[in-house]
Amino acid sequence: MPKTPATASRLAWLDALRGFAALCVVYDHGSTLLLRHAHNYLYHWFNFGQYGVFVFFLVSGYIVPASLERKGSVRAFWTSRAFRLYPMFAVALVLAVVAYWTGHGPIGGAEHHPGASVTSWLLMMPNLLAGPNVPNVVWTLSYEMIFYLLLAALFSWRVHARSGSYALAFGTGALALGGLLPMAALSRWSLHYAHGPFDLNVIADLLILAGIVLAVTDKRWPARVGAGVAALTGLVLVTVNQGYPYPWSGYQILALMFTGTVVYRAERGQINRVAAAGIAAAVIALITVAGLWHGASRGSQWQVQWTTSVLLAAATFGFGMAVRNRKIPRAAAWLGVISYSVYLLHPLIFDVFRTVRPLHRLNQQPMPIQGAAFAGLAVVIIAASALTYYLIEKPMQRLGHRIAGRSRTSYPAGETAGSGEAAAGAGTAGTEAARSTSSSSAVAGGSGGSP
C-alpha cells in the first residue's frame, strides 16, 4: 500500500521511539569508552542500554503482529521478515570478521568453534544456541525470532488475538520461574553427553526450519503442525538454554512484546481499553517484581536500575502513544528508520575506536573534549548507518515486499477468520497495519547491553 503523508505522520511516533531507543543504546556502549565519569554517576540509578532494549521490545510487540495480520499469510510474513533482517545481519557479520582479521575487533571466540558459530547465526539465535553474539548486541535478535515463531504459530492456529493472556502468562512465568530456570542447560549437556554444541544447533535449526517450511505452505494442517513445532522448539530454547543476560530474561522480554501487542489491539478496538490498561499494568508489575526478587543478589544498585528501566520504558511507550497524532520531528522519525543499521554497526565502530590508541587515549582528556569526541563518533555511526540503510536495507525491503505481495492469502486453505477478536485481527488491524508496515518499516528488534 502506498504511503501517504497522513499515514507517515500517524506512525512516525513508532520510528521516533526506535530512534530514541537506539541513541540510548549507543550512549550505553559509548559511555564506557568516553564520558566515563558521567556514566558512573548516571548508572547509580539508570541503565540506558537496558531501558533502550525494553522500549525496542514494546515497539516490536506493537508493530510486528500488525504486519502478519495485514498480510494474512505466514509465507508472506516470513518472506518480508527475511528480507528485512538478514541482509544487514549478514553485512554486520562480514564486517565483524574483517575487523577481527585486521585486528580491529573481536568475534567472541567464533574462530575456535566456526561450525557451532555459523549454525547459531543461521536463524539469528546465537544467544539461544551455542554461538557467540557477533556483533555483541545481536543477543536481542534471538528473542525477536522467538516472538516471530510464536506469532506464526498462534496465527496458524487462530488464537493470535488472545494477546493479553500471553502477556500475563509470560509475566507470571518470569516471576514464578525466573529463579529456577537454568542458563545454557542444553549447551552444557551437549558438551558432556553429545558430540558438542554443533549437533545441538543443527538439531534446533532443522526443527525450526522444517517447521517454517511447513508453515509457509499456507495449508491448514501442515501449516499448523509446522508452525507449532518451530514455536515449541524456540520456547524450549528460551526456557532452558539462554546465554545472556538473566534466567528470566526470555519470559520477561516476551511478556513485554505481547504487552505491546495488547496496546495495539486496544487501539484497534479489538480489546477493551480499560482491560488492556489493566493487563499492561499487571505485566509491568510482574516483570518489575521478578527482577527485584530474582536479581536481589546483584545488589541494590542493580535493583534500582532494573526498576527504573522497566517503569520508564513503559512510560516512554505510553508517552509515544499519547502524542502519536501530533507532528513528530522528521529527524527523530528518520533516525528510527535507520535504527536497525545503528543497532548493528555501532558496536563495530566502537571496537575500532578501542583499537586505535590515539583515539582511545581521548578518555584521559577533559570532559568537554570527550564530549566532542563522543559527538563525532555518533555522527560517524549515523552516517554509516544511513549509507547501509539506503544501499542495503531499503532495496532489500522493497524486494521482500514485492515477493511477499505475490504470496498473500486471506487465510490458510479451508480456514476462516474466526470470530470476535480474531476476525478483527484480520479486518480492522489489516487496514491500519498495512500503513504501519509501509511507514515504519516493521521494527527489527532491540539492542542492548554488552553480552
N, C-alpha and C positions, 0 to 999 in steps of 0.2 A: 504494500500500500504506500503510495507516495506520501512523503512527509510534508505537512503544511506548517506555516509559521505558527498557527494557533496550537497545533499539536506539539510542536517543538517547545513552545512556551510552557504548556501544561506539564511536560515531562522533563523539563530542564532541571527541576529540583533533584531528580534522581542522579543526573550527571554531576550536579554541584555537590551532592553528598559524597559521591565517589571521589571526586577531585579533592575535596577537603580531607577525606579519609586517607587518600594517597599521600597528601602533604604531611599528615600526622605520622605515617609510617616512614616517610623519608626523614623526617626530623628524628624519629626514634632511632634509626640506624646511624644517621649522620652525626647526631649529637654525642655519640661515643667516640667520634674522631675529632670533632671541633665543638666548641662551646661546652666542654665537659663540666665546668662549674655550674652552668645553668642546668645541665642535665641532672647532675647530682642533687641540686636544690629542688627542682620540679618533681623529680621521681620519688620524693618522700611521700607524695600524695597521689600521683597520677602517672599512669603508664601510657604514653601516647601511642605506641605500637599496638598494644592490646586493645585500646579504645578504637583505633582505626580499623582493626580486624573486625570488631563487633559491629561497627557501622556498615562495613562491607557486607557482612553476612545478612544483616537485616535487609539491605537493599537487594541482595541476591534473592532472598526469600520472597520479596515483593514482586520482582520483575520476571524471574525465570519461569515460574508456573504460568504466568500470563503468556509467555512465548509458546509453551507447549500447548496450552488450551486454545490459543488462537490458531495454531497450525492444525490442531485436531488429528495429528498423526505423529506417532512416536518416531517413524522413519524421518519425517521432515525435521523433527526436533533434534535428533542425534546428528543429522546432516549439518544443520546450522551450527550446532554446538562444536562439532569437529572443525569446521572451517573458521569458527570464531576463536577457538583456543589453540589448536595445535600448531598452526604456522608460526606464531610468535613464540610459543613454548619451544619449538624446535630451534628457532633462531637463538633464543637465550641459552639453550644447551650448547649449541655450537660455539657461541661467544665465550661461554664459561670454559669450554675445553681449550679454545685458543688462548684464553687468558692464563690457563694453567700451564700450557706448553711454553708460553713466553715469560712465565714467572710473575704474572700479574694477578693471580687469584687461585683459590683452592677449588677442588671439585669433591670435597667431602669424603675422600678415600675411594672414589669410584674407580680410580686407576688400579686398585688392588682387587676389586671384585666387579669387573666390567659386565659379566653376564647378569649378576643379580641387579646391578645398577640399571642396565638397559631394560630389563624386564619389569623393573619397578617404575620406570619412566613411561613405559608403553601406554598405560592408561592414566598417566599423570597422578599416580598414587604412591609416590615414594615414601610418604610418611606412614602409610598403612602396610607397606611391604618392606622387604629388607633392602632398601636402597637409600642413598643419600639425597637430601633435598638440595638440588642444584638448579638454579641459584637458591640460596638458603631460604627464601620466602615461599617456595612452592609447596611447603607443607600444607598450606591452606587450600591449594587446589585439590588435594586428596579429599577433603570434606565437601568441596563443591561437587566433585564427581559422585560421591556417595549420595548427595542430595539429588542429583540428576537421575541416578539409578532408582532411587525411591520414588521420585516423581513419575518416572516412566512406568514403574510397576503399579503404582496407585492409579494412574490414568488408565492403564490397560485393564485393571480390574474394576474400574468405575467407582472407586472410593476416594478419589482425589479431592473431593470437596470437604472432607472432614478434617480440615487443617487444624482446627482448634484442638481436637482430640490428639493429634500427633504432636503438636507443640507441647501440650500438657504431659503427654506420655514421656517424651524425651526430657523435659524439665524434671519430672519426677524421677526418671532414671538417673539423671545426673546427681540428684540429691541422695537418692536411696542407695545407688550402686557405686557412686563415684569413688568412695574409699575402698571398694572391694575389687574393682576391675584391674586386671593385670596390664602391664605395658609390654608390648612386643612378645607376648607369650608364644605365639605360633612361630615367630622367627627364632626364638631361643630353642624351641622344641626341634625345629628343623636342623639346627646345628648339632644336636646330640643324637637324634633318632632318625633323621633322614639324610639325604645327600647334601643338604645345605639350603640356604635361603633361595638359591636359584630355582630349585624344584618347587618350593612353596610359591614363589612368584609366578612360575609358569602355570601351576595348577589354578591359582586365583585368576590369572589373566585369561586362561582358557574358559573357565566357568563364566566369567563376566562377558567375554567376547561372544561366546556361544549364546549366552542369554540375550545379548543385544541383537545378534543376527536373527534369532527367532522373533524378538520383539518388533523388529522393523519390518517384518512381513505384513504387518497390519491385518493379520488374520486372527480370528478370535482366540482360539485356544493355544496355538503356537506362540502368539504374542504374549498371552497371559503367563504361560509357563516360563517362557524365556525371560521376560521382564522380572518375574518373581525370583527365578534362580539368580539372576545378576544382582538384584537388590538384596537378597538374603546373604549372598556371598560378601557383598560390601558391608552389610550390617554386622556380620561376624567379624570382619576385619576391624571395624570401628570399635567393637565391643572388647576385643581381646588382643589386638595387635597394633595399637598406635605406637608411634615412635616418639612423639612430641606433641604438646608440652605436658599435659596432665592426664591422669586416667579418666577423668570425667569430661575432657575436652570434646570428644566426639558427640556425646549426647547433649552437652551444653550448646555446641555450635548448631546442631540440627534443631534443637529447641528454638534457638534464635531465628534460624531460617524459616521454620514453619510459623513463627510468630509474625515475620514479615509477610508471609502468605495470608495469615489471618487478617492483617491490616488491609491487604489488597482485596480480599473478599468482602470485607466490611465496606470498603469504599465503593465496590461494585454492586452493593446491595444484596450480596449472597449470604451474608451473616448479619445478624442484628448488631448494630454498632455498640450498644451498651454491653452485650455479651462479649463482643470482640475485645473491648477495652478491658473487661474483667479477665479474660483469658491472657491478654498481653501482660497485664499487671501481675497475674499469678505466675506466669512463666519467668518474668524478670525477677520476681521474689524468689522463686525456686532456684534459679541458677546463681543468684547472689548468695543465698544461704549455702548452696552446695560448695561454692568456692571458699566461703568463710569457714565452713566446717571441715572440709577435706584438706584445705590448704593451711590449716591452723599451724602446722609445724613449720611453715615457711616464714612465720613471723608477722608481727602486727603491721609492718610497713607494706608487706605483700598484700595483706588483707585489705588495707586501705586502698591500695592501687586497684585491686580486683573490684571492690565495691564502687569506686568512682568510675572505673572503666565501663562496667555494666550499666550503671544508672545513667551516666552521661551519654553513652551510646544510644540508649533508649530515648533519652530526652532529645538528643540531636535528630534522631529519626522522626520523633514527634514534631519537632520544630519544622523539619522539612515538609512534613505533611501540612502543617498549619500555613505555610507560605507557598504551597505548591501552585496556587492560582495567581501568584504575584509574578512580576517580571524578575527573572533571575539574570544576574550579570553574565554576559556572553563568555567572558574569560573563565568564570567559575564552571560553567557548563562544559566549555571546551576542554578544560583540564580533566573533567570526568570522562570525556570521550577517549582521551589518550591514556587513561589511568592504568589500563592493563599493561601497556608498554612501560609506564612509570614503575609499576609494581615489579616487573621482571628485570628491568635494566638497572634500577638504582643500586642494588647490592653489587652488581658487577662494576659499576663506576666507582663505588666506594672502595671496592677491593683494589682497583688500580690506584686510587688515591693512597691507600695504605702502603703500597709497594714502591711508590716514588718518594724517596726520602726527603728531598727538599719540600715537597708538598706536605708530607706527614709532619714535618717539624713545625708547620704553622700552628699546631696545637699548643706550642710553647709561647706563642705571641700574645699580645694584649687582646682582650675580648673584642674590641672594635675590628681588629684585623681578622680575627677568627670569624666574626660575623660576616665580614665582606667575603671571605673565602667560602663560607658556607653558602652565601647567596650565589656566588659564582658556580659552585657545584650544582645548586638547584637549577640554575639556568642551563647548564650542560645536560643535566638529566632530562629536563623538559624538552630541550631542543632535540636530543637523541630520540626521545620517546615520540615526539611529533613526526620525526623522519620515519621511524619504523611503522608508525600508525598509517601514514599516508602511502608508504611504499609497500607495506606488507599486510597489515591488519585490514585496512579498508578494502583493498581489492579482493582479498580472500573472503571477507564477509559478504561482499556483493556476489561473488561466485557461489558461495554457500547458500545465499538466499535464492538465487536463481535455480540451483539444483533442488533445494528443499521445496521450492514452489511447485515443482513438477510432481512431487510425491505426496502432496497434501490430500488427505481424505477426511471426510467429516468424522467418521468413527471406524474402528476395525470392522471387518465384514461381519454382518449379522447383528451388529450392536446398535443400540440407540443411545441417546444422550443420557438416559436415566431420568430420574425425577428430582424435583426440588433443587438443591444446591448444585448438583452435578449438571443439570440442564443449564442452569445459569452460568456455570463454568465454561460452557461452550458458546453461550449466547452473548450475554452482557459482557462477560470477560473477553470474548473473542474480539469484539469491535475495538475496545479500548486497548487490548493487549497488542493488536496489530500496530497501533500507533506507538505503543510503548517500545516495542522492539525496534521499530524504524528509527525512532528518535533517540532512544537511549542505548542502542547497540547491544542490548542484553548484557548485563553485567557479567564479568568473567570471574570475579571472585575476590577474596580478600588477600591481604598481605600483612604480615605481622612481624613479631619479634624474631630475632635470630635463633634458629634451632641450635 
